[in-house]
């Protein structure tokens, strides 16, 4: 059932309840749906303030033997009806009252007295120490009407391409911060009465409780309209009780299925070719590793989109579902209510899928089930928490032990980070000798690196962009599993640790996250400080 059908059903139920209420009150019931968008209200009988205050509308002007007719709701004061009837009857006129639904009343009033559209100033992100901007934004947010503040926050966060909104309870105020391009920025300090409004909206939309003494997870969707277009914004909600109330973090996922493409991730031709060659194979395991917020989900979904053809059955197991993709069967797994990725994976394998994505491998049972699936004719994609691709192997060995089946199943491990991208106002400079030495040692014998011409770039703030950064770029480390790497996983090599695995992979041509990041800094995509921050 779509939203329009849900609204129609709600209106049907409300009209049925109003009809029953009219019988109890001994009043005639009037269903206005056929004419509420066309028939005008009678002018001159009541002013707008009276209509709003008393929930009453003039339907027909009497005289010449005709009755005066008014539409009322169950919220109309009963004493008012007696006063109106007595007043008209003293003049020799007759009055009829018809009971209508509250929805009908709102429709008439929106036509007769539409609310004035208020435009609020866009939110600006402050630089460090810029208390003036925070004060301006705080004043704007505190002035936004209660029924609009939640949607206004979401709209502005989307406009700023923020990935998170943090709503934090302090002793005397509410602090709002937004994460833009991976950096958390203070936005505003709101009065305490805004807390009730924002949490009220969260509770109804994301299905969480404002009175809970435990942390909660929820999800909501909203449609953002801007510049004559619209898109769906998925929001994952996490709340936790604190000393002064519940803090909330809203993670925003700007869903646009057309943007989930490997070609749009900014990968090199070699990186795309390597990924495509492996994911087009009919079986095997592909792992994405990296910290929260490193873009793992976007890359996994882009891989799924590349595989999403009519001849493949694709199933995902997710907690929660972050993007809805046409043509793919996506199953939500409620791990906080006893659900298990491993149990769900065993179930969906009976549906004969070609490709399965497991949102995250968190335990040995899920790892073993995913590995078993990947050697029995399924391509399995998943995420896994590790600092680097080589560390993912040592972590997996710690989880399940040395395992020949894992060695046969794993095809590719991709470690990923996101760095802020410099704007065109960037400035080139020559680093000092210590930095040059570090770059030469790190990029020694890397193809395309010129040790005699080392130039870096720094951000230049402008009036339009006070940070000098806009957007983010992907740093990706891809470890393709060959026979030599497999020996570590089988236990054939003594003391198989991350350093040994990385050294072998580098000998086979892999570039590490650090090396990829430095190459980006040398090409002017980002700064060396950004690389140091995320790698």
PyMOL commands that set and color helices and strands:
alter all, ss='L'
color gray80, all
select helices_A, chain A and resi 3-25+48-54+78-90+102-112+131-143+149-159+193-206+257-259+262-264+269-279+296-307+335-337+341-351+364-374+389-400+404-409+433-442+483-490+498-507+513-523+528-534
alter helices_A, ss='H'
color red, helices_A
select strands_A, chain A and resi 28-29+56-60+68-72+95-99+162-169+174-180+183-190+216-226+229-242+245-255+284-289+314-318+329-332+355-358+379-384+410-422+427-429+456-458+469-480
alter strands_A, ss='S'
color yellow, strands_A
deselect
rebuild
show_as cartoon
